[in-house]
Amino acid sequence: MEKLIYLDHAATSWPKPPAVGEAMMNALELAGANPGRGSHRMAVQASRVLFETRKGLATLFGIKNPNDIVFGSNTTEALNLAIQGVLRDGDHVIATMAEHNSVRRPLEFLRRQGGIEVDYVPVTSSGIMDLEKMEQMFRENTRLIVCTHSSNLLGSIMPIEEIAQLCRKYQALLLVDAAQSAGVMPVDVGRLGIDLLAFPGHKGLLGPQGTGGLYIAPELDVQPLLHGGTGSQSEAVEQPKVRPDRYEAGTPNTIGIAGLGAGVKHVLAMTPTIIYKHEWELSQHMMDGLSSIKGIQMLGPDIGQPRTGLVSFIIEGYDSAQLAFQLDRNYGIAVRSGFHCTPLAHEAAGTTATGAVRASVGYNSTHEEVDELIRAITELTVKK
């Protein structure tokens, strides 16, 4: 493959640490049996792969019991499990305009069934949410607050700890979408007051695609999304109560989870604090360089303010999809264009007619790569 400057880490991280692929091959060769479905040594080894990865995630997220972590195929599945497993007819939900479709669509599906009510807290064009407006939306039947930790379009970071305090005040549950924060920001569920945490394995945790999961606070009884074989309590008609079996029906992705475990080890060694600092510095460098380009409008918090490692922008008179295509075709730079599965955030940013280009850095991105992006966009806009 020709040289690629990869600036699409908000979609999925790449390349993965070498240990990720090595762990997956080892699991395929040495732990290829079905975990929990036998007592022979390879089945036990497969079960050990899953548990070791749970332990690493528990360390990363400040979770006391690793069995409160449920594996799934991605953040979307985890969010659906949480939303559909917690809400009942008559419940009221508060979300924000920064939410991804993985939150909005399940909520709107349940609303169309006539079962729940939903309100969305406005955010500013920079992605900042007003806590007072959120508090005004609470009702007696407010059951759940769903909030992204960081917008995948604007890069803004939500005040999760303060939102959790409102949840305690009004006896509501807090579900956090950590798609853009897991692995790239410190996340401690106890300190932040999070009841449910949905996370991807393939982004900041550096694992392969097809992995992710959900933390469920020990006192919660979330209804399973899937029902079927668990390898335990097979004589029972219903899903077992024991975790994580209750939420992991069917054969798990042991190979992928082995890779996720290696990715988590890499993150723990680097630490999310160091990763965030690195990505923030690169985002500031990018914003500083892009600011000199005529007609550019950058979305999200101003330079110098907290944000995750992505910068979305539009350029007057330039189609976002065309710009992303030319960056790829002529410069070998991978970015994301379009609406990023978050139409409400585009509505807040005023970009529903244009979409936007999003450049997102990762743990292995460099200042030189950011410079190449700035140079390429400068050339393209001058030519136009």
N, C-alpha and C positions, 0 to 999 in steps of 0.2 A: 504494500500500500504506500502511496505517496505520502510525504510528510503532511501531518494533520495537526493544526493548532485547535485543540478541543476546548471550546468554551461553552459547553452545554451541560455542565455538572448539575444544574438544577433539575434536569430531566433524568439523568443517570450519570454516575461517576465513571470516568474512564481515563487512563487504563487502571485496572485494579492492581493492588500490590501483588507481586509474584506469589506470595504465600497463599493467596486466595485460590488461585488455580491449582496449586500444589495440594492444598487441603481437599479440594474437590476430587482430584484424581486419587488421592489416598483413600478417601471415603468410598469412591467407586470400586476400588480394588480390594480394600480391606474391611469395609463396613457396608457392603452392598446388600445386606439382608434387610428384612422389614422390621423396623424398631417396634418393640412391644408386642410382636406377634410370634415370639418363640423364646426359648431359654438357651438356645445354642449360642456359642461364643460370638458368632458374627452378628446375630440379632442383638446381643448384649452390647457389642461394640457400636452398633448403629444407634442404640438408645443412648449410649454414652456421648456420642457426637451431639445429639440434640440437647442433652442436659448441660454439657460444657458450654455450648453456645448460649443457653439460657442463663447460666451463671455469669458469663461475660456481659450480657445485656443487663442483668440485675446490678452488677457492679457499676456499669456505665450510667444507669438511670436511677441509682439509689433505691433499688427495690429489694425488700428484705427477703422475700420468698421467690426464687426463680420460677416456681410453678405457677405464679400469677402472670407469667408471660405466655401468651398463646401465639403459636406460629401460624402464618397464613401466606398467601401468595403475593401480597402487596399491601400498601396502605389503604387502597380502596376497599379491599375485602375486610380489613380491620375496622374501618369506619362503618361499613355496612353492618358488621357484627355488633358493634357498639350501639349504633343508632337504632337498628331494628330489634336489638336484644334488650334495650332499656325502655323504649317508649311504648306507651299503651294509648288506646283511644281516650281522648280528652286531655292529653298532655299538651303543654305549651313549651316550645323550644325557642331559644334565642341564639342566633348565629350572627355573623358579621358580613359586610359586603366584600370582605377580602377572601371569602372562602372559595376553595376549589370546587369543581363540579362533583368531586367524590364526596363532598358534604352536601352540597345544594341538591343534587339529584335524588339521593335517598330521602332527604327531608321533604322535597316536593312530591315524591312518589307517595309517601305516607300521607301528606296533606291531601293529595287528590283522592285518596281512598276515603277521605272524610274523617280520618281518625285523629289528626293532630293539628295544632296551630303553630305557625312559624313567624317570627319577626327577625329582621336583619338590621343590625346596628350600622348606621352610616359610617364610612371612614372618609377622611379628607383625600384630596388628590395625592397626598404623600403617603397615604395608608395609615394615618393616625386615627385611632378610635377614641371617642369620648366616653369615658367611664360613667359619667352622669347620665348620658343618654341611655346607656345599657341598663343602668339601675332603674330608670324610669319605665323600662319595658317589663320588669319582673311582675308576675301575677301570682295569685294563690296556687295556680295549677302549673307553674313553671317547673318542669321536671329536669331539663337538661340545657346546659350552655355548651355550644360547640364552637370552638375557636381555633383557627390556624395559629401556630406559634410564630410563623413568619410568612408573609405573602410571597407566593411564587411569581408574582408579576412586579410588585413594588419593592420587595426586600425589607419592608417595614417589620418591626418586631413588636408583637402584642404584649401588653402588661399582664402576663399570665398570673403572677402572684396576686395582683390586685383584683383580677377577675375571680380568682379562687376565693378571695375574701368575701366578695359579693355572693358567691355560691353558698358559702357557709352561712352567711347572714340570712339568706332566703331559702336555705335547705334544698338547694338544687345541686345536681351533679355537673362536673366539669369534664368534658371530653376535649382533648387537645390533639390537633392534627400536626404531628411533628415531621411532616414530609420534608421540610426545608431546614429543620433544626437538629434532628437526630444525628449525632456524630460531629456536627460543626458548631454546636453551642453546648455549654453545660446544661443538662436537663436532669433535675433531681425531683422525682415525683412527690416525695415527702415534703421537701422544702417549699416547692411551688404549690402544693395542695391539689395535685392532679388526681382525679378518680380513674380516668381512662386515658391511655396514651397510645395513639396509633402511629406506627413508624414504618418506613420502608427499609428493606435491607440493601437496596441497590444504589442508594444515593450517598449520603454522608457516612453511612456505615461501611461502605466500600465492598459490600458483598455482591453476589450475582443477581440478575433480574429474576423475578419469580419468588422473591423472598420478602418477608415483612412480618409484622405482628402487632399484637395489642396487649398492653398491660391493663389488667382489671384489678382494681382495689379488692383486697381480700374479703371485705364485708358485702360486696355486691354480688347479686345473683343475676347475671346477664343470661338471657335465653339464648341457646345455641342457634347459629345460623344454619348449620348443617347437622344432619342426623345420620348415623351409620356406624360402621365398625370402628372400634377404638383399641381392640386388643385386650381390653380389660372389662370385667363385669359383663361378659358376653351373654350371660343368662338373663340379664335384665332387658325388659322391653324398651325402656327409655334410655336416653343418654345418661351415662354415669355422672354423679355429682362431683367426683374427684377431679381436681385440676392437674394438668392441663387437658386430660383426656376428654372432658366434657365438651371442649371446643375444637378438638382436632380429629374429626371423623375422617377416616380414610387414610391411605398410605401417605406419609409426609414426604416432603422434598428433602430427604436426608442429604443428598449431594450438595444441593444449594445451601442448606443450613450449615453444612461443614464449611463452605466458602464464606458464609456470613460470619461464622465464628472467627475465622482468620481475619476478616475485615475488622471486626470489633476489637480483636487483640491489637491490630495496627492502630486503631483510633485511641485505645487506652494507652498505648505506648507514647503516642504523639501528644495526647490529651486534647479534648475539645477546646479548651481555653487557647492553646497554641494554634490550633487549626483556625479558630474564629479570628484571631489576631492576624494571621497570615492572609486569610480571605478578605478581611476588612481592609487591610492595607492595599491589597490589589484592587479592590473595588474603588477605593479612594483615588488610586493612581489612574484607573480607567476614567473615572468621572472628571478628574482634572484634565486629562488629555482630550476627552471628548468635548469638553466645555468650549474649546476654541473653534469648534466646527460650526460654520454658519448654518443657522436654521435648525439646530438640534434642540430637542426637548427631552431631558432625562426625567424619568418617573421615579417616584419614591422619595425617601428622606433626602434632604440637602447634604452636600458634601460636609464631612465632619461629624455627621450624626450616625447613631447606631443603625446597622443594616446587615443583612446576610450578604454573601458574596455574589450578588447578581445586580446587574444594571440593565434596566429596560429603557428603550428610547425610541423616539420617532424623529425623522428628519423631514422638514417641510419640503413638499414637492417630490418626495421619494417614497415609492411603495415599499412597505416593510418586507413583504415576501420577496420582492425583486432584489432588495438589498441583501437579504440573507442568502439568496441564491448566488449572487455575484461574489459574496465573500467566500462561499464554499467553492464555486467553480474556478474563480480567478486567483484566489489567495490561499485556498486550503484551510479556511477558518470555519469551524462549525459553531453556529449559533442557532437560536430558535426564533421563529417569527410566527405571528398570528395572534390568537386570543388566549393561548396558554390555559385553556380549560377553566377560565375564571372570568366570565363575562361581567359579573357585578363589580369586580375590581377595575375592569376597563371602563365601566360606567362611571365609577368614582374618579378615575384618572382622566376622563374625557376623551378616551381613545377608542370608543366603540366603532367609529367609522374607519379607523386606520389600522387597528391592531398595533403591534409594536415588535421591535427586535429586542431579544433578551440575550445578553452575554453573561455567562455565569462561570465563575472560577471555582477551582477545587483545591484540595490539599496539595496537589502536585503542580498547580499552575505557577507560572513565573512572570516576573515583570517584563521580560523580553517578549513573551507571548501577548501580553496586554499592549505593549508598544506596537507589535505587528498589527493588531486589530485597529488601533488608532491610526496608524499609517495607512492601512487599507481603506478605511472609511474616509479619511481625508482625501485620498486619491480619487475614490469613486465620486465624491461630492464635487470635487473640482472639475472632473471630466464632464459631469452632468451640466 
